[in-house]
Amino acid sequence: MVNEKYSVNNFGTVKGLTFKRVLIYPTDIFIKWIKNNNTDLPPTSRAKYYVALTRAEYSVAIVYDYDDSSSIEGIEQYLN
């Protein structure tokens, strides 16, 4: 569930916009690519994630289910 006081957008609608902070709920293919950027990430997906990652003025967070095998080198994790 998303807090209704915050806007929710998909990657295709945010091009050219700027937000103070951005939360990204990635697809499985993007999580797989983050863990190993030698895996295939289709060019259209790569472009959409680039747009999403560059919309934030201050910070970006990627939200995904964490388990012990999902540690990603170089990315700080915040566990709830």
Beta strands, then each sheet from edge to edge (+ up, - down):
strand 1: 19-24
strand 2: 56-62
sheet 1: 1+ 2+
end
